[in-house]
């Protein structure tokens, strides 16, 4: 999946008061990867990781990422109905 906008990612992080480290830990990736997304050095990731990043920020995955390929079955569970109460901090 391809990140639509680093600015949108940054704005959601600020809105939710989520640091790079907290987002990385919640999404299960490195701080460096999040930093690369924010700097525009990386633009894509797996559907599962995109879903974890979006959910960690309280947003539907389609707000942050463009779906470029069919979503794998194992990611559908992650992309299911979003409930703010399910978000991890």
N, CA, C and O atoms as CSV, one atom per row, in Angstrom:
chain,resi,resn,atom,element,x,y,z
A,1,UNK,N,N,0.852,-1.168,0.000
A,1,UNK,CA,C,0.000,0.000,0.000
A,1,UNK,C,C,0.894,1.226,0.000
A,1,UNK,O,O,1.993,1.212,0.554
A,2,UNK,N,N,0.416,2.264,-0.617
A,2,UNK,CA,C,1.220,3.473,-0.807
A,2,UNK,C,C,0.683,4.621,0.056
A,2,UNK,O,O,-0.515,4.902,0.051
A,3,UNK,N,N,1.572,5.270,0.787
A,3,UNK,CA,C,1.210,6.410,1.623
A,3,UNK,C,C,0.737,7.556,0.740
A,3,UNK,O,O,1.418,7.927,-0.215
A,4,UNK,N,N,-0.412,8.110,1.052
A,4,UNK,CA,C,-0.938,9.232,0.263
A,4,UNK,C,C,-0.171,10.518,0.548
A,4,UNK,O,O,0.169,11.261,-0.373
A,5,UNK,N,N,0.100,10.779,1.827
A,5,UNK,CA,C,0.711,12.055,2.185
A,5,UNK,C,C,1.442,11.955,3.521
A,5,UNK,O,O,0.860,11.573,4.536
A,6,UNK,N,N,2.717,12.303,3.503
A,6,UNK,CA,C,3.479,12.348,4.753
A,6,UNK,C,C,2.915,13.431,5.674
A,6,UNK,O,O,2.956,13.296,6.897
A,7,UNK,N,N,2.393,14.496,5.085
A,7,UNK,CA,C,1.812,15.570,5.890
A,7,UNK,C,C,0.582,15.097,6.651
A,7,UNK,O,O,0.374,15.487,7.800
A,8,UNK,N,N,-0.230,14.261,6.019
A,8,UNK,CA,C,-1.410,13.724,6.692
A,8,UNK,C,C,-0.989,12.801,7.826
A,8,UNK,O,O,-1.563,12.846,8.914
A,9,UNK,N,N,0.007,11.969,7.575
A,9,UNK,CA,C,0.523,11.093,8.627
A,9,UNK,C,C,1.022,11.928,9.798
A,9,UNK,O,O,0.697,11.637,10.949
A,10,UNK,N,N,1.797,12.947,9.520
A,10,UNK,CA,C,2.334,13.820,10.563
A,10,UNK,C,C,1.205,14.519,11.331
A,10,UNK,O,O,1.255,14.610,12.558
A,11,UNK,N,N,0.199,15.007,10.618
A,11,UNK,CA,C,-0.919,15.700,11.268
A,11,UNK,C,C,-1.696,14.759,12.193
A,11,UNK,O,O,-2.079,15.149,13.296
A,12,UNK,N,N,-1.926,13.531,11.750
A,12,UNK,CA,C,-2.627,12.569,12.604
A,12,UNK,C,C,-1.802,12.222,13.835
A,12,UNK,O,O,-2.347,12.064,14.927
A,13,UNK,N,N,-0.498,12.106,13.663
A,13,UNK,CA,C,0.368,11.843,14.811
A,13,UNK,C,C,0.291,12.983,15.817
A,13,UNK,O,O,0.227,12.743,17.023
A,14,UNK,N,N,0.298,14.217,15.333
A,14,UNK,CA,C,0.190,15.371,16.224
A,14,UNK,C,C,-1.181,15.422,16.888
A,14,UNK,O,O,-1.283,15.671,18.089
A,15,UNK,N,N,-2.225,15.189,16.115
A,15,UNK,CA,C,-3.593,15.229,16.630
A,15,UNK,C,C,-3.797,14.203,17.747
A,15,UNK,O,O,-4.472,14.483,18.737
A,16,UNK,N,N,-3.216,13.027,17.582
A,16,UNK,CA,C,-3.374,11.954,18.563
A,16,UNK,C,C,-2.254,11.931,19.600
A,16,UNK,O,O,-2.229,11.053,20.462
A,17,UNK,N,N,-1.331,12.884,19.523
A,17,UNK,CA,C,-0.183,12.969,20.434
A,17,UNK,C,C,0.603,11.655,20.467
A,17,UNK,O,O,0.918,11.121,21.531
A,18,UNK,N,N,0.905,11.159,19.278
A,18,UNK,CA,C,1.643,9.903,19.138
A,18,UNK,C,C,3.036,10.221,18.600
A,18,UNK,O,O,3.181,10.846,17.550
A,19,UNK,N,N,4.044,9.788,19.325
A,19,UNK,CA,C,5.426,10.006,18.891
A,19,UNK,C,C,5.820,8.959,17.853
A,19,UNK,O,O,5.119,7.967,17.651
A,20,UNK,N,N,6.947,9.201,17.205
A,20,UNK,CA,C,7.474,8.234,16.243
A,20,UNK,C,C,7.703,6.887,16.933
A,20,UNK,O,O,7.340,5.839,16.399
A,21,UNK,N,N,8.297,6.924,18.101
A,21,UNK,CA,C,8.573,5.702,18.845
A,21,UNK,C,C,7.313,4.954,19.242
A,21,UNK,O,O,7.247,3.731,19.122
A,22,UNK,N,N,6.312,5.690,19.717
A,22,UNK,CA,C,5.056,5.046,20.116
A,22,UNK,C,C,4.331,4.449,18.917
A,22,UNK,O,O,3.778,3.353,19.007
A,23,UNK,N,N,4.331,5.160,17.799
A,23,UNK,CA,C,3.675,4.640,16.606
A,23,UNK,C,C,4.394,3.390,16.110
A,23,UNK,O,O,3.755,2.402,15.749
A,24,UNK,N,N,5.710,3.436,16.093
A,24,UNK,CA,C,6.487,2.273,15.651
A,24,UNK,C,C,6.205,1.067,16.539
A,24,UNK,O,O,5.998,-0.038,16.038
A,25,UNK,N,N,6.195,1.270,17.836
A,25,UNK,CA,C,5.950,0.164,18.765
A,25,UNK,C,C,4.542,-0.399,18.586
A,25,UNK,O,O,4.348,-1.614,18.581
A,26,UNK,N,N,3.576,0.479,18.441
A,26,UNK,CA,C,2.186,0.050,18.278
A,26,UNK,C,C,1.966,-0.683,16.960
A,26,UNK,O,O,1.204,-1.648,16.898
A,27,UNK,N,N,2.638,-0.221,15.910
A,27,UNK,CA,C,2.455,-0.815,14.584
A,27,UNK,C,C,3.365,-2.014,14.351
A,27,UNK,O,O,3.158,-2.781,13.410
A,28,UNK,N,N,4.365,-2.176,15.199
A,28,UNK,CA,C,5.271,-3.303,15.048
A,28,UNK,C,C,6.338,-3.109,13.983
A,28,UNK,O,O,6.707,-4.051,13.282
A,29,UNK,N,N,6.828,-1.886,13.868
A,29,UNK,CA,C,7.892,-1.600,12.901
A,29,UNK,C,C,8.958,-0.755,13.597
A,29,UNK,O,O,8.836,-0.453,14.785
A,30,UNK,N,N,9.977,-0.382,12.875
A,30,UNK,CA,C,11.058,0.409,13.477
A,30,UNK,C,C,10.733,1.902,13.457
A,30,UNK,O,O,9.939,2.375,12.643
A,31,UNK,N,N,11.368,2.624,14.371
A,31,UNK,CA,C,11.243,4.082,14.372
A,31,UNK,C,C,11.789,4.641,13.067
A,31,UNK,O,O,11.261,5.616,12.532
A,32,UNK,N,N,12.846,4.022,12.556
A,32,UNK,CA,C,13.430,4.466,11.299
A,32,UNK,C,C,12.454,4.391,10.148
A,32,UNK,O,O,12.428,5.274,9.291
A,33,UNK,N,N,11.641,3.328,10.123
A,33,UNK,CA,C,10.664,3.187,9.046
A,33,UNK,C,C,9.636,4.325,9.097
A,33,UNK,O,O,9.303,4.914,8.069
A,34,UNK,N,N,9.140,4.626,10.294
A,34,UNK,CA,C,8.185,5.736,10.436
A,34,UNK,C,C,8.853,7.048,10.034
A,34,UNK,O,O,8.242,7.870,9.351
A,35,UNK,N,N,10.092,7.248,10.448
A,35,UNK,CA,C,10.823,8.463,10.065
A,35,UNK,C,C,10.961,8.571,8.554
A,35,UNK,O,O,10.826,9.659,7.995
A,36,UNK,N,N,11.228,7.455,7.892
A,36,UNK,CA,C,11.345,7.450,6.431
A,36,UNK,C,C,10.009,7.788,5.782
A,36,UNK,O,O,9.980,8.508,4.783
A,37,UNK,N,N,8.913,7.292,6.320
A,37,UNK,CA,C,7.594,7.662,5.783
A,37,UNK,C,C,7.363,9.164,5.920
A,37,UNK,O,O,6.910,9.817,4.980
A,38,UNK,N,N,7.674,9.701,7.085
A,38,UNK,CA,C,7.466,11.123,7.335
A,38,UNK,C,C,8.347,12.007,6.452
A,38,UNK,O,O,7.942,13.107,6.078
A,39,UNK,N,N,9.545,11.532,6.119
A,39,UNK,CA,C,10.480,12.304,5.296
A,39,UNK,C,C,10.280,12.089,3.803
A,39,UNK,O,O,10.891,12.774,2.983
A,40,UNK,N,N,9.424,11.135,3.456
A,40,UNK,CA,C,9.192,10.859,2.040
A,40,UNK,C,C,10.217,9.934,1.413
A,40,UNK,O,O,10.204,9.729,0.199
A,41,UNK,N,N,11.112,9.368,2.226
A,41,UNK,CA,C,12.102,8.437,1.691
A,41,UNK,C,C,11.520,7.048,1.458
A,41,UNK,O,O,12.064,6.262,0.682
A,42,UNK,N,N,10.418,6.751,2.128
A,42,UNK,CA,C,9.658,5.516,1.903
A,42,UNK,C,C,8.215,5.928,1.654
A,42,UNK,O,O,7.709,6.868,2.267
A,43,UNK,N,N,7.560,5.213,0.744
A,43,UNK,CA,C,6.165,5.552,0.443
A,43,UNK,C,C,5.225,4.355,0.540
A,43,UNK,O,O,4.006,4.523,0.518
A,44,UNK,N,N,5.781,3.150,0.647
A,44,UNK,CA,C,4.897,1.988,0.619
A,44,UNK,C,C,5.233,0.999,1.727
A,44,UNK,O,O,6.331,0.999,2.282
A,45,UNK,N,N,4.252,0.160,2.027
A,45,UNK,CA,C,4.417,-0.905,3.012
A,45,UNK,C,C,3.349,-1.960,2.755
A,45,UNK,O,O,2.508,-1.801,1.870
A,46,UNK,N,N,3.387,-3.017,3.520
A,46,UNK,CA,C,2.389,-4.069,3.354
A,46,UNK,C,C,1.022,-3.580,3.826
A,46,UNK,O,O,0.915,-2.615,4.583
A,47,UNK,N,N,-0.004,-4.261,3.366
A,47,UNK,CA,C,-1.372,-3.918,3.788
A,47,UNK,C,C,-1.521,-4.090,5.291
A,47,UNK,O,O,-2.176,-3.281,5.949
A,48,UNK,N,N,-0.920,-5.132,5.834
A,48,UNK,CA,C,-1.024,-5.374,7.275
A,48,UNK,C,C,-0.376,-4.247,8.072
A,48,UNK,O,O,-0.943,-3.790,9.064
A,49,UNK,N,N,0.810,-3.791,7.651
A,49,UNK,CA,C,1.480,-2.706,8.362
A,49,UNK,C,C,0.713,-1.394,8.193
A,49,UNK,O,O,0.585,-0.628,9.148
A,50,UNK,N,N,0.207,-1.131,7.003
A,50,UNK,CA,C,-0.599,0.081,6.774
A,50,UNK,C,C,-1.799,0.099,7.713
A,50,UNK,O,O,-2.129,1.135,8.291
A,51,UNK,N,N,-2.446,-1.042,7.861
A,51,UNK,CA,C,-3.609,-1.137,8.737
A,51,UNK,C,C,-3.226,-0.889,10.194
A,51,UNK,O,O,-3.960,-0.224,10.926
A,52,UNK,N,N,-2.091,-1.415,10.611
A,52,UNK,CA,C,-1.642,-1.208,11.990
A,52,UNK,C,C,-1.302,0.254,12.246
A,52,UNK,O,O,-1.622,0.790,13.307
A,53,UNK,N,N,-0.656,0.898,11.281
A,53,UNK,CA,C,-0.312,2.316,11.425
A,53,UNK,C,C,-1.589,3.150,11.529
A,53,UNK,O,O,-1.724,3.981,12.428
A,54,UNK,N,N,-2.518,2.925,10.611
A,54,UNK,CA,C,-3.766,3.692,10.616
A,54,UNK,C,C,-4.558,3.466,11.901
A,54,UNK,O,O,-5.049,4.419,12.506
A,55,UNK,N,N,-4.682,2.223,12.310
A,55,UNK,CA,C,-5.434,1.904,13.524
A,55,UNK,C,C,-4.780,2.538,14.747
A,55,UNK,O,O,-5.474,3.018,15.643
A,56,UNK,N,N,-3.462,2.541,14.788
A,56,UNK,CA,C,-2.743,3.159,15.901
A,56,UNK,C,C,-3.022,4.652,16.000
A,56,UNK,O,O,-2.908,5.242,17.075
A,57,UNK,N,N,-3.385,5.258,14.879
A,57,UNK,CA,C,-3.669,6.696,14.839
A,57,UNK,C,C,-5.160,7.002,14.853
A,57,UNK,O,O,-5.560,8.162,14.760
A,58,UNK,N,N,-5.977,5.969,14.969
A,58,UNK,CA,C,-7.424,6.183,15.048
A,58,UNK,C,C,-8.050,6.593,13.736
A,58,UNK,O,O,-9.032,7.334,13.719
A,59,UNK,N,N,-7.490,6.117,12.633
A,59,UNK,CA,C,-7.982,6.515,11.316
A,59,UNK,C,C,-8.214,5.285,10.446
A,59,UNK,O,O,-7.532,4.272,10.602
A,60,UNK,N,N,-9.176,5.375,9.530
A,60,UNK,CA,C,-9.314,4.291,8.547
A,60,UNK,C,C,-8.070,4.242,7.667
A,60,UNK,O,O,-7.466,5.274,7.375
A,61,UNK,N,N,-7.698,3.058,7.256
A,61,UNK,CA,C,-6.484,2.892,6.454
A,61,UNK,C,C,-6.540,3.704,5.166
A,61,UNK,O,O,-5.503,4.162,4.686
A,62,UNK,N,N,-7.719,3.891,4.600
A,62,UNK,CA,C,-7.843,4.613,3.332
A,62,UNK,C,C,-7.594,6.113,3.470
A,62,UNK,O,O,-7.427,6.800,2.462
A,63,UNK,N,N,-7.566,6.631,4.687
A,63,UNK,CA,C,-7.211,8.035,4.895
A,63,UNK,C,C,-5.721,8.239,4.636
A,63,UNK,O,O,-5.311,9.274,4.110
A,64,UNK,N,N,-4.925,7.258,5.005
A,64,UNK,CA,C,-3.473,7.374,4.891
A,64,UNK,C,C,-2.883,6.690,3.668
A,64,UNK,O,O,-1.884,7.158,3.122
A,65,UNK,N,N,-3.483,5.596,3.231
A,65,UNK,CA,C,-2.868,4.773,2.203
A,65,UNK,C,C,-3.790,4.522,1.021
A,65,UNK,O,O,-5.008,4.418,1.165
A,66,UNK,N,N,-3.172,4.428,-0.158
A,66,UNK,CA,C,-3.874,4.022,-1.373
A,66,UNK,C,C,-3.756,2.513,-1.492
A,66,UNK,O,O,-2.673,1.952,-1.328
A,67,UNK,N,N,-4.857,1.867,-1.773
A,67,UNK,CA,C,-4.838,0.428,-1.958
A,67,UNK,C,C,-4.498,0.159,-3.412
A,67,UNK,O,O,-5.291,0.437,-4.312
A,68,UNK,N,N,-3.299,-0.389,-3.633
A,68,UNK,CA,C,-2.836,-0.582,-5.005
A,68,UNK,C,C,-2.976,-2.016,-5.488
A,68,UNK,O,O,-2.965,-2.263,-6.694
A,69,UNK,N,N,-3.107,-2.955,-4.577
A,69,UNK,CA,C,-3.245,-4.369,-4.913
A,69,UNK,C,C,-4.386,-4.944,-4.087
A,69,UNK,O,O,-4.771,-4.356,-3.076
A,70,UNK,N,N,-4.931,-6.077,-4.497
A,70,UNK,CA,C,-5.941,-6.721,-3.653
A,70,UNK,C,C,-5.373,-6.979,-2.256
A,70,UNK,O,O,-4.208,-7.344,-2.099
A,71,UNK,N,N,-6.204,-6.784,-1.269
A,71,UNK,CA,C,-5.772,-6.950,0.108
A,71,UNK,C,C,-5.737,-8.438,0.460
A,71,UNK,O,O,-6.729,-9.137,0.256
A,72,UNK,N,N,-4.614,-8.932,0.982
A,72,UNK,CA,C,-4.523,-10.334,1.360
A,72,UNK,C,C,-5.520,-10.692,2.459
A,72,UNK,O,O,-5.888,-9.850,3.278
A,73,UNK,N,N,-5.944,-11.936,2.465
A,73,UNK,CA,C,-6.950,-12.387,3.430
A,73,UNK,C,C,-6.510,-12.160,4.869
A,73,UNK,O,O,-7.340,-11.826,5.715
A,74,UNK,N,N,-5.214,-12.335,5.170
A,74,UNK,CA,C,-4.764,-12.156,6.547
A,74,UNK,C,C,-4.824,-10.700,7.005
A,74,UNK,O,O,-4.834,-10.434,8.206
A,75,UNK,N,N,-4.864,-9.766,6.075
A,75,UNK,CA,C,-4.962,-8.350,6.441
A,75,UNK,C,C,-6.407,-7.901,6.579
A,75,UNK,O,O,-6.669,-6.860,7.182
A,76,UNK,N,N,-7.336,-8.648,6.045
A,76,UNK,CA,C,-8.740,-8.242,6.112
A,76,UNK,C,C,-9.209,-8.166,7.557
A,76,UNK,O,O,-9.993,-7.285,7.910
A,77,UNK,N,N,-8.742,-9.073,8.385
A,77,UNK,CA,C,-9.099,-9.043,9.797
A,77,UNK,C,C,-8.668,-7.715,10.419
A,77,UNK,O,O,-9.407,-7.122,11.204
A,78,UNK,N,N,-7.479,-7.259,10.068
A,78,UNK,CA,C,-6.953,-6.002,10.602
A,78,UNK,C,C,-7.725,-4.814,10.038
A,78,UNK,O,O,-7.930,-3.821,10.735
A,79,UNK,N,N,-8.151,-4.910,8.788
A,79,UNK,CA,C,-8.832,-3.801,8.133
A,79,UNK,C,C,-10.330,-3.789,8.380
A,79,UNK,O,O,-11.041,-2.945,7.835
A,80,UNK,N,N,-10.813,-4.705,9.187
A,80,UNK,CA,C,-12.250,-4.803,9.451
A,80,UNK,C,C,-12.806,-3.532,10.054
A,80,UNK,O,O,-12.117,-2.514,10.118
A,81,UNK,N,N,-14.054,-3.588,10.496
A,81,UNK,CA,C,-14.701,-2.392,11.057
A,81,UNK,C,C,-13.837,-1.762,12.140
A,81,UNK,O,O,-13.350,-2.443,13.042
A,82,UNK,N,N,-13.663,-0.488,12.039
A,82,UNK,CA,C,-12.815,0.233,12.973
A,82,UNK,C,C,-13.628,0.688,14.168
A,82,UNK,O,O,-14.705,1.269,14.030
A,83,UNK,N,N,-13.092,0.414,15.332
A,83,UNK,CA,C,-13.705,0.891,16.573
A,83,UNK,C,C,-12.627,1.583,17.380
A,83,UNK,O,O,-11.599,0.985,17.695
A,84,UNK,N,N,-12.858,2.837,17.713
A,84,UNK,CA,C,-11.864,3.622,18.448
A,84,UNK,C,C,-11.465,2.930,19.748
A,84,UNK,O,O,-10.324,3.064,20.190
A,85,UNK,N,N,-12.381,2.199,20.361
A,85,UNK,CA,C,-12.083,1.528,21.618
A,85,UNK,C,C,-11.046,0.423,21.455
A,85,UNK,O,O,-10.450,-0.007,22.443
A,86,UNK,N,N,-10.818,-0.048,20.220
A,86,UNK,CA,C,-9.861,-1.115,19.971
A,86,UNK,C,C,-8.441,-0.584,19.775
A,86,UNK,O,O,-7.491,-1.364,19.702
A,87,UNK,N,N,-8.296,0.708,19.693
A,87,UNK,CA,C,-6.992,1.296,19.430
A,87,UNK,C,C,-6.047,1.071,20.588
A,87,UNK,O,O,-6.434,1.188,21.750
A,88,UNK,N,N,-4.792,0.743,20.264
A,88,UNK,CA,C,-3.760,0.560,21.293
A,88,UNK,C,C,-2.923,1.824,21.381
A,88,UNK,O,O,-2.686,2.500,20.380
A,89,UNK,N,N,-2.481,2.132,22.587
A,89,UNK,CA,C,-1.581,3.279,22.787
A,89,UNK,C,C,-0.232,2.796,23.202
A,89,UNK,O,O,0.672,3.602,23.422
